[in-house]
Amino acid sequence: MKFEDLRDFITCFNPENRRQRRETWSEDNTDGRFRRFTCAQIKERDKTSLDIFWIKDKSLADLDSLPDPDVLAGEIIDNLETAMESFREIMAELG
């Protein structure tokens, strides 16, 4: 996940524009990412699960367009190595 993935959320839900927030999801716009629920609606679902099941990564729906397994494996390794480096830096700071 990158900052760019959250930019719309930050713009919509920052505290300064609390009164101007608008849902982008509707029956007519099922690709809209922002949706509000009442407490009753949340409780009716799986207790208080806030699973955002309606957001789908369309690039994953077409299995033919997925990268080759070796590319995916390389990306996973890169991500894990980056995470390990970050943890090492944190450990060094903690002493």
MOPAC internal coordinates of N, CA, C and O (Angstrom, degrees):
PM7 1SCF
backbone

  N    0.0000 0     0.00 0     0.00 0    0    0    0
  C    1.4437 1     0.00 0     0.00 0    1    0    0
  C    1.5247 1   108.10 1     0.00 0    2    1    0
  O    1.2310 1   121.68 1   -43.49 1    3    2    1
  N    1.3006 1   114.39 1   136.51 1    3    2    1
  C    1.4631 1   120.38 1  -179.32 1    5    3    2
  C    1.5246 1   109.40 1  -118.13 1    6    5    3
  O    1.2310 1   120.83 1   -16.03 1    7    6    5
  N    1.3301 1   116.02 1   163.97 1    7    6    5
  C    1.4628 1   121.11 1   178.03 1    9    7    6
  C    1.5169 1   110.53 1   -53.51 1   10    9    7
  O    1.2310 1   120.66 1   140.26 1   11   10    9
  N    1.3126 1   116.34 1   -39.74 1   11   10    9
  C    1.4641 1   121.24 1  -178.11 1   13   11   10
  C    1.5345 1   111.21 1   -58.75 1   14   13   11
  O    1.2310 1   120.39 1   148.55 1   15   14   13
  N    1.3448 1   116.85 1   -31.45 1   15   14   13
  C    1.4585 1   120.85 1   178.80 1   17   15   14
  C    1.5309 1   111.78 1   -66.79 1   18   17   15
  O    1.2310 1   120.32 1   156.13 1   19   18   17
  N    1.3174 1   117.00 1   -23.87 1   19   18   17
  C    1.4666 1   121.82 1  -176.82 1   21   19   18
  C    1.5234 1   114.01 1  -103.70 1   22   21   19
  O    1.2310 1   120.23 1   173.31 1   23   22   21
  N    1.3127 1   117.17 1    -6.69 1   23   22   21
  C    1.4724 1   120.48 1  -173.96 1   25   23   22
  C    1.5327 1   112.55 1   -54.32 1   26   25   23
  O    1.2310 1   119.65 1   132.81 1   27   26   25
  N    1.3415 1   118.28 1   -47.19 1   27   26   25
  C    1.4655 1   120.87 1  -179.94 1   29   27   26
  C    1.5204 1   111.54 1   -61.94 1   30   29   27
  O    1.2310 1   120.59 1   139.38 1   31   30   29
  N    1.3327 1   116.47 1   -40.62 1   31   30   29
  C    1.4628 1   120.64 1   179.21 1   33   31   30
  C    1.5304 1   110.77 1   -63.03 1   34   33   31
  O    1.2310 1   120.66 1   134.27 1   35   34   33
  N    1.3288 1   116.34 1   -45.73 1   35   34   33
  C    1.4659 1   120.89 1  -179.62 1   37   35   34
  C    1.5167 1   110.44 1   -62.30 1   38   37   35
  O    1.2310 1   120.82 1   136.93 1   39   38   37
  N    1.3177 1   116.04 1   -43.07 1   39   38   37
  C    1.4680 1   120.21 1   179.14 1   41   39   38
  C    1.5253 1   110.82 1   -61.66 1   42   41   39
  O    1.2310 1   120.56 1   136.89 1   43   42   41
  N    1.3200 1   116.53 1   -43.11 1   43   42   41
  C    1.4580 1   121.29 1  -176.09 1   45   43   42
  C    1.5292 1   112.72 1   -75.36 1   46   45   43
  O    1.2310 1   120.03 1   140.88 1   47   46   45
  N    1.3271 1   117.54 1   -39.12 1   47   46   45
  C    1.4564 1   120.12 1  -168.59 1   49   47   46
  C    1.5249 1   115.22 1  -111.52 1   50   49   47
  O    1.2310 1   119.67 1  -162.69 1   51   50   49
  N    1.3324 1   118.24 1    17.31 1   51   50   49
  C    1.4640 1   117.46 1   177.55 1   53   51   50
  C    1.5289 1   108.88 1   -71.85 1   54   53   51
  O    1.2310 1   119.64 1   -25.82 1   55   54   53
  N    1.3330 1   118.30 1   154.18 1   55   54   53
  C    1.4703 1   121.21 1  -174.34 1   57   55   54
  C    1.5278 1   114.30 1   -62.50 1   58   57   55
  O    1.2310 1   119.96 1   153.67 1   59   58   57
  N    1.3268 1   117.69 1   -26.33 1   59   58   57
  C    1.4578 1   119.78 1  -176.30 1   61   59   58
  C    1.5163 1   113.39 1   -67.57 1   62   61   59
  O    1.2310 1   119.76 1   152.75 1   63   62   61
  N    1.3238 1   118.06 1   -27.25 1   63   62   61
  C    1.4676 1   118.89 1  -177.97 1   65   63   62
  C    1.5257 1   111.72 1  -114.31 1   66   65   63
  O    1.2310 1   120.69 1  -145.42 1   67   66   65
  N    1.2879 1   116.29 1    34.58 1   67   66   65
  C    1.4690 1   121.96 1  -176.80 1   69   67   66
  C    1.5296 1   112.14 1   -52.26 1   70   69   67
  O    1.2310 1   119.73 1   141.25 1   71   70   69
  N    1.3147 1   118.12 1   -38.75 1   71   70   69
  C    1.4616 1   122.03 1  -175.66 1   73   71   70
  C    1.5393 1   112.77 1   -80.17 1   74   73   71
  O    1.2310 1   120.01 1   165.18 1   75   74   73
  N    1.3347 1   117.59 1   -14.82 1   75   74   73
  C    1.4646 1   120.29 1  -178.26 1   77   75   74
  C    1.5252 1   113.28 1   -99.42 1   78   77   75
  O    1.2310 1   119.60 1  -178.12 1   79   78   77
  N    1.3038 1   118.37 1     1.88 1   79   78   77
  C    1.4623 1   120.82 1  -176.57 1   81   79   78
  C    1.5211 1   111.10 1   -62.12 1   82   81   79
  O    1.2310 1   121.45 1   -41.72 1   83   82   81
  N    1.3224 1   114.83 1   138.28 1   83   82   81
  C    1.4598 1   120.87 1   178.96 1   85   83   82
  C    1.5265 1   109.42 1  -136.62 1   86   85   83
  O    1.2310 1   121.15 1   -39.64 1   87   86   85
  N    1.3103 1   115.40 1   140.36 1   87   86   85
  C    1.4555 1   119.92 1   175.13 1   89   87   86
  C    1.5218 1   109.21 1   -66.90 1   90   89   87
  O    1.2310 1   120.66 1   -36.27 1   91   90   89
  N    1.3067 1   116.35 1   143.73 1   91   90   89
  C    1.4579 1   119.38 1   173.80 1   93   91   90
  C    1.5232 1   110.72 1  -106.39 1   94   93   91
  O    1.2310 1   120.20 1   166.12 1   95   94   93
  N    1.3383 1   117.23 1   -13.88 1   95   94   93
  C    1.4545 1   121.13 1   177.27 1   97   95   94
  C    1.5219 1   109.45 1   -88.25 1   98   97   95
  O    1.2310 1   120.61 1   -38.48 1   99   98   97
  N    1.3249 1   116.44 1   141.52 1   99   98   97
  C    1.4625 1   122.37 1   171.87 1  101   99   98
  C    1.5223 1   107.43 1  -157.19 1  102  101   99
  O    1.2310 1   120.79 1    -8.19 1  103  102  101
  N    1.3097 1   116.09 1   171.81 1  103  102  101
  C    1.4700 1   119.49 1   176.60 1  105  103  102
  C    1.5267 1   110.47 1   -59.52 1  106  105  103
  O    1.2310 1   120.72 1   147.44 1  107  106  105
  N    1.3413 1   116.24 1   -32.56 1  107  106  105
  C    1.4684 1   121.09 1   179.45 1  109  107  106
  C    1.5226 1   112.45 1   -81.96 1  110  109  107
  O    1.2310 1   120.22 1   156.03 1  111  110  109
  N    1.3324 1   117.19 1   -23.97 1  111  110  109
  C    1.4657 1   122.03 1  -178.39 1  113  111  110
  C    1.5243 1   108.82 1  -126.37 1  114  113  111
  O    1.2310 1   120.76 1  -105.25 1  115  114  113
  N    1.3151 1   116.15 1    74.75 1  115  114  113
  C    1.4599 1   119.86 1  -176.65 1  117  115  114
  C    1.5242 1   112.66 1   -74.50 1  118  117  115
  O    1.2310 1   120.05 1   174.77 1  119  118  117
  N    1.3343 1   117.52 1    -5.23 1  119  118  117
  C    1.4625 1   120.88 1   174.25 1  121  119  118
  C    1.5222 1   111.20 1   -87.06 1  122  121  119
  O    1.2310 1   119.84 1   173.04 1  123  122  121
  N    1.3198 1   117.92 1    -6.96 1  123  122  121
  C    1.4624 1   120.75 1   179.35 1  125  123  122
  C    1.5167 1   110.86 1   -61.38 1  126  125  123
  O    1.2310 1   120.21 1   -42.43 1  127  126  125
  N    1.3137 1   117.21 1   137.57 1  127  126  125
  C    1.4641 1   120.93 1  -174.07 1  129  127  126
  C    1.5187 1   113.21 1   -91.11 1  130  129  127
  O    1.2310 1   119.56 1   157.03 1  131  130  129
  N    1.3286 1   118.45 1   -22.97 1  131  130  129
  C    1.4529 1   119.95 1  -172.87 1  133  131  130
  C    1.5097 1   110.63 1  -108.32 1  134  133  131
  O    1.2310 1   121.58 1   -53.61 1  135  134  133
  N    1.3048 1   114.57 1   126.39 1  135  134  133
  C    1.4546 1   121.11 1  -173.28 1  137  135  134
  C    1.5184 1   108.02 1  -145.28 1  138  137  135
  O    1.2310 1   120.34 1   -37.35 1  139  138  137
  N    1.3006 1   116.95 1   142.65 1  139  138  137
  C    1.4584 1   118.48 1   178.41 1  141  139  138
  C    1.5213 1   108.86 1  -113.98 1  142  141  139
  O    1.2310 1   121.78 1   -28.32 1  143  142  141
  N    1.3305 1   114.19 1   151.68 1  143  142  141
  C    1.4537 1   122.26 1   179.38 1  145  143  142
  C    1.5189 1   108.63 1  -129.89 1  146  145  143
  O    1.2310 1   120.75 1   -31.48 1  147  146  145
  N    1.3158 1   116.16 1   148.52 1  147  146  145
  C    1.4614 1   119.85 1   172.30 1  149  147  146
  C    1.5286 1   107.54 1   -80.82 1  150  149  147
  O    1.2310 1   120.67 1   -17.03 1  151  150  149
  N    1.3122 1   116.33 1   162.97 1  151  150  149
  C    1.4740 1   119.89 1   176.63 1  153  151  150
  C    1.5249 1   110.21 1   -58.50 1  154  153  151
  O    1.2310 1   120.32 1   140.14 1  155  154  153
  N    1.3374 1   116.99 1   -39.86 1  155  154  153
  C    1.4646 1   120.53 1   179.79 1  157  155  154
  C    1.5289 1   111.25 1   -61.48 1  158  157  155
  O    1.2310 1   119.98 1   138.74 1  159  158  157
  N    1.3277 1   117.65 1   -41.26 1  159  158  157
  C    1.4639 1   120.76 1   179.28 1  161  159  158
  C    1.5276 1   110.68 1   -63.95 1  162  161  159
  O    1.2310 1   120.28 1   140.38 1  163  162  161
  N    1.3104 1   117.06 1   -39.62 1  163  162  161
  C    1.4698 1   120.49 1   179.85 1  165  163  162
  C    1.5237 1   109.66 1   -66.17 1  166  165  163
  O    1.2310 1   120.27 1   136.23 1  167  166  165
  N    1.3122 1   117.08 1   -43.77 1  167  166  165
  C    1.4689 1   120.53 1  -179.92 1  169  167  166
  C    1.5203 1   111.86 1   -65.79 1  170  169  167
  O    1.2310 1   119.95 1   146.92 1  171  170  169
  N    1.3399 1   117.70 1   -33.08 1  171  170  169
  C    1.4615 1   121.48 1   178.78 1  173  171  170
  C    1.5236 1   111.39 1   -65.98 1  174  173  171
  O    1.2310 1   120.78 1   149.23 1  175  174  173
  N    1.3241 1   116.11 1   -30.77 1  175  174  173
  C    1.4558 1   119.82 1   178.49 1  177  175  174
  C    1.5192 1   108.10 1   -77.25 1  178  177  175
  O    1.2310 1   119.59 1    32.05 1  179  178  177
  N    1.2665 1   118.39 1  -147.95 1  179  178  177
  C    1.4617 1   123.23 1  -175.65 1  181  179  178
  C    1.5258 1   109.89 1   -79.29 1  182  181  179
  O    1.2310 1   120.60 1  -101.83 1  183  182  181
  N    1.3056 1   116.47 1    78.17 1  183  182  181
  C    1.4682 1   123.91 1  -176.90 1  185  183  182
  C    1.5223 1   109.02 1    55.07 1  186  185  183
  O    1.2310 1   119.08 1    65.76 1  187  186  185
  N    1.3074 1   119.36 1  -114.24 1  187  186  185
  C    1.4679 1   120.29 1   179.80 1  189  187  186
  C    1.5215 1   110.79 1  -114.97 1  190  189  187
  O    1.2310 1   120.71 1  -147.05 1  191  190  189
  N    1.3215 1   116.25 1    32.95 1  191  190  189
  C    1.4585 1   120.45 1   177.52 1  193  191  190
  C    1.5252 1   109.86 1   -66.95 1  194  193  191
  O    1.2310 1   120.76 1   -49.80 1  195  194  193
  N    1.3116 1   116.15 1   130.20 1  195  194  193
  C    1.4559 1   121.06 1   177.58 1  197  195  194
  C    1.5195 1   111.09 1  -106.85 1  198  197  195
  O    1.2310 1   120.82 1  -150.74 1  199  198  197
  N    1.3256 1   116.05 1    29.26 1  199  198  197
  C    1.4488 1   121.84 1   179.38 1  201  199  198
  C    1.5315 1   109.67 1   -56.03 1  202  201  199
  O    1.2310 1   120.73 1   -52.35 1  203  202  201
  N    1.3089 1   116.21 1   127.65 1  203  202  201
  C    1.4682 1   120.61 1  -178.01 1  205  203  202
  C    1.5314 1   109.12 1   -94.87 1  206  205  203
  O    1.2310 1   121.48 1  -119.54 1  207  206  205
  N    1.3141 1   114.78 1    60.46 1  207  206  205
  C    1.4536 1   122.39 1  -173.57 1  209  207  206
  C    1.5166 1   113.92 1   -62.43 1  210  209  207
  O    1.2310 1   119.48 1   159.19 1  211  210  209
  N    1.3075 1   118.60 1   -20.81 1  211  210  209
  C    1.4657 1   119.59 1  -176.43 1  213  211  210
  C    1.5244 1   112.27 1   -80.60 1  214  213  211
  O    1.2310 1   119.70 1   168.94 1  215  214  213
  N    1.3284 1   118.17 1   -11.06 1  215  214  213
  C    1.4607 1   120.21 1   177.88 1  217  215  214
  C    1.5226 1   108.28 1   -90.16 1  218  217  215
  O    1.2310 1   120.72 1   -63.32 1  219  218  217
  N    1.2777 1   116.24 1   116.68 1  219  218  217
  C    1.4557 1   121.58 1  -178.29 1  221  219  218
  C    1.5240 1   109.95 1  -115.16 1  222  221  219
  O    1.2310 1   121.07 1   -39.32 1  223  222  221
  N    1.3212 1   115.56 1   140.68 1  223  222  221
  C    1.4578 1   120.78 1   173.05 1  225  223  222
  C    1.5191 1   106.58 1   -86.35 1  226  225  223
  O    1.2310 1   120.57 1   -79.52 1  227  226  225
  N    1.3211 1   116.52 1   100.48 1  227  226  225
  C    1.4647 1   120.93 1  -174.11 1  229  227  226
  C    1.5219 1   112.57 1   -62.51 1  230  229  227
  O    1.2310 1   120.27 1   155.44 1  231  230  229
  N    1.3264 1   117.08 1   -24.56 1  231  230  229
  C    1.4563 1   118.88 1   179.96 1  233  231  230
  C    1.5288 1   111.27 1   -68.10 1  234  233  231
  O    1.2310 1   120.23 1   158.72 1  235  234  233
  N    1.3444 1   117.17 1   -21.28 1  235  234  233
  C    1.4652 1   119.90 1   179.67 1  237  235  234
  C    1.5209 1   112.45 1   -87.82 1  238  237  235
  O    1.2310 1   120.18 1   166.93 1  239  238  237
  N    1.3177 1   117.26 1   -13.07 1  239  238  237
  C    1.4566 1   120.71 1  -178.61 1  241  239  238
  C    1.5253 1   111.41 1   -71.36 1  242  241  239
  O    1.2310 1   120.39 1   148.22 1  243  242  241
  N    1.3265 1   116.85 1   -31.78 1  243  242  241
  C    1.4562 1   121.44 1  -179.80 1  245  243  242
  C    1.5201 1   108.45 1   -96.19 1  246  245  243
  O    1.2310 1   120.62 1   -82.64 1  247  246  245
  N    1.3192 1   116.43 1    97.36 1  247  246  245
  C    1.4629 1   121.22 1  -175.53 1  249  247  246
  C    1.5216 1   112.57 1   -62.26 1  250  249  247
  O    1.2310 1   120.33 1   156.27 1  251  250  249
  N    1.3197 1   116.98 1   -23.73 1  251  250  249
  C    1.4598 1   120.09 1   179.52 1  253  251  250
  C    1.5207 1   112.09 1   -72.30 1  254  253  251
  O    1.2310 1   120.33 1   160.83 1  255  254  253
  N    1.3309 1   116.97 1   -19.17 1  255  254  253
  C    1.4645 1   119.37 1  -177.89 1  257  255  254
  C    1.5298 1   112.61 1   -95.69 1  258  257  255
  O    1.2310 1   120.31 1  -179.46 1  259  258  257
  N    1.3217 1   117.01 1     0.54 1  259  258  257
  C    1.4648 1   119.40 1   178.31 1  261  259  258
  C    1.5333 1   110.37 1   -68.20 1  262  261  259
  O    1.2310 1   120.53 1   -31.85 1  263  262  261
  N    1.3337 1   116.60 1   148.15 1  263  262  261
  C    1.4756 1   118.66 1   175.32 1  265  263  262
  C    1.5238 1   110.44 1   -63.80 1  266  265  263
  O    1.2310 1   121.45 1   -19.64 1  267  266  265
  N    1.3152 1   114.83 1   160.36 1  267  266  265
  C    1.4593 1   119.97 1   176.57 1  269  267  266
  C    1.5247 1   110.23 1   -61.02 1  270  269  267
  O    1.2310 1   120.19 1   -28.20 1  271  270  269
  N    1.3383 1   117.23 1   151.80 1  271  270  269
  C    1.4697 1   120.29 1  -178.97 1  273  271  270
  C    1.5288 1   113.40 1   -55.19 1  274  273  271
  O    1.2310 1   120.02 1   143.73 1  275  274  273
  N    1.3410 1   117.58 1   -36.27 1  275  274  273
  C    1.4634 1   118.70 1  -179.49 1  277  275  274
  C    1.5350 1   111.08 1   -67.88 1  278  277  275
  O    1.2310 1   120.08 1   147.83 1  279  278  277
  N    1.3287 1   117.46 1   -32.17 1  279  278  277
  C    1.4642 1   121.00 1   176.83 1  281  279  278
  C    1.5262 1   109.33 1   -68.87 1  282  281  279
  O    1.2310 1   120.55 1   133.62 1  283  282  281
  N    1.3407 1   116.56 1   -46.38 1  283  282  281
  C    1.4628 1   120.46 1   177.70 1  285  283  282
  C    1.5199 1   111.15 1   -59.74 1  286  285  283
  O    1.2310 1   120.43 1   135.69 1  287  286  285
  N    1.3295 1   116.78 1   -44.31 1  287  286  285
  C    1.4609 1   120.62 1   179.65 1  289  287  286
  C    1.5279 1   110.66 1   -61.57 1  290  289  287
  O    1.2310 1   120.26 1   139.13 1  291  290  289
  N    1.3219 1   117.11 1   -40.87 1  291  290  289
  C    1.4652 1   120.57 1   178.08 1  293  291  290
  C    1.5178 1   111.99 1   -63.12 1  294  293  291
  O    1.2310 1   120.68 1   139.63 1  295  294  293
  N    1.3428 1   116.31 1   -40.37 1  295  294  293
  C    1.4679 1   119.78 1   178.25 1  297  295  294
  C    1.5204 1   111.11 1   -65.51 1  298  297  295
  O    1.2310 1   120.41 1   140.41 1  299  298  297
  N    1.3286 1   116.83 1   -39.59 1  299  298  297
  C    1.4679 1   120.65 1   177.91 1  301  299  298
  C    1.5204 1   110.09 1   -62.79 1  302  301  299
  O    1.2310 1   120.46 1   135.42 1  303  302  301
  N    1.3147 1   116.72 1   -44.58 1  303  302  301
  C    1.4692 1   120.87 1   179.54 1  305  303  302
  C    1.5303 1   109.90 1   -61.96 1  306  305  303
  O    1.2310 1   120.25 1   134.78 1  307  306  305
  N    1.3221 1   117.13 1   -45.22 1  307  306  305
  C    1.4713 1   120.32 1   178.20 1  309  307  306
  C    1.5270 1   111.24 1   -58.73 1  310  309  307
  O    1.2310 1   120.54 1   135.20 1  311  310  309
  N    1.3343 1   116.57 1   -44.80 1  311  310  309
  C    1.4559 1   120.48 1   179.70 1  313  311  310
  C    1.5245 1   111.97 1   -63.54 1  314  313  311
  O    1.2310 1   120.63 1   137.63 1  315  314  313
  N    1.3240 1   116.40 1   -42.37 1  315  314  313
  C    1.4664 1   120.01 1   179.04 1  317  315  314
  C    1.5271 1   111.35 1   -65.77 1  318  317  315
  O    1.2310 1   120.32 1   138.61 1  319  318  317
  N    1.3340 1   116.99 1   -41.39 1  319  318  317
  C    1.4643 1   119.81 1   178.96 1  321  319  318
  C    1.5289 1   110.95 1   -64.58 1  322  321  319
  O    1.2310 1   120.22 1   140.06 1  323  322  321
  N    1.3220 1   117.18 1   -39.94 1  323  322  321
  C    1.4653 1   121.05 1   177.17 1  325  323  322
  C    1.5271 1   110.04 1   -63.19 1  326  325  323
  O    1.2310 1   120.54 1   136.81 1  327  326  325
  N    1.3315 1   116.58 1   -43.19 1  327  326  325
  C    1.4616 1   120.48 1   178.77 1  329  327  326
  C    1.5244 1   110.71 1   -62.65 1  330  329  327
  O    1.2310 1   120.35 1   136.62 1  331  330  329
  N    1.3236 1   116.94 1   -43.38 1  331  330  329
  C    1.4697 1   120.38 1   179.67 1  333  331  330
  C    1.5306 1   110.64 1   -62.74 1  334  333  331
  O    1.2310 1   120.34 1   138.93 1  335  334  333
  N    1.3135 1   116.95 1   -41.07 1  335  334  333
  C    1.4638 1   120.70 1   177.52 1  337  335  334
  C    1.5276 1   110.76 1   -60.88 1  338  337  335
  O    1.2310 1   120.86 1   137.50 1  339  338  337
  N    1.3238 1   115.95 1   -42.50 1  339  338  337
  C    1.4696 1   119.76 1   178.62 1  341  339  338
  C    1.5143 1   111.05 1   -63.67 1  342  341  339
  O    1.2310 1   120.16 1   137.76 1  343  342  341
  N    1.3310 1   117.30 1   -42.24 1  343  342  341
  C    1.4638 1   120.34 1   178.33 1  345  343  342
  C    1.5242 1   111.26 1   -64.53 1  346  345  343
  O    1.2310 1   120.30 1   141.64 1  347  346  345
  N    1.3244 1   117.04 1   -38.36 1  347  346  345
  C    1.4712 1   119.62 1   177.92 1  349  347  346
  C    1.5281 1   111.08 1   -63.00 1  350  349  347
  O    1.2310 1   120.48 1   139.99 1  351  350  349
  N    1.3362 1   116.68 1   -40.01 1  351  350  349
  C    1.4585 1   120.78 1   177.77 1  353  351  350
  C    1.5281 1   110.91 1   -63.89 1  354  353  351
  O    1.2310 1   120.64 1   139.37 1  355  354  353
  N    1.3216 1   116.37 1   -40.63 1  355  354  353
  C    1.4591 1   120.32 1   178.42 1  357  355  354
  C    1.5279 1   110.50 1   -65.22 1  358  357  355
  O    1.2310 1   120.79 1   136.06 1  359  358  357
  N    1.3111 1   116.10 1   -43.94 1  359  358  357
  C    1.4716 1   120.28 1   178.60 1  361  359  358
  C    1.5169 1   111.34 1   -61.80 1  362  361  359
  O    1.2310 1   120.30 1   140.86 1  363  362  361
  N    1.3287 1   117.04 1   -39.14 1  363  362  361
  C    1.4680 1   120.42 1   178.85 1  365  363  362
  C    1.5277 1   110.59 1   -65.25 1  366  365  363
  O    1.2310 1   120.20 1   140.50 1  367  366  365
  N    1.3230 1   117.22 1   -39.50 1  367  366  365
  C    1.4514 1   120.36 1   177.82 1  369  367  366
  C    1.5169 1   112.63 1   -67.18 1  370  369  367
  O    1.2310 1   120.89 1   145.96 1  371  370  369
  N    1.3274 1   115.90 1   -34.04 1  371  370  369
  C    1.4647 1   119.77 1   179.25 1  373  371  370
  C    1.5255 1   112.15 1   -74.05 1  374  373  371
  O    1.2310 1   121.53 1   162.40 1  375  374  373
  N    1.3203 1   114.68 1   -17.60 1  375  374  373
  C    1.4603 1   118.44 1   176.32 1  377  375  374
  C    1.4724 1   111.63 1    89.36 1  378  377  375
  O    1.2310 1   120.10 1   180.00 1  379  378  377

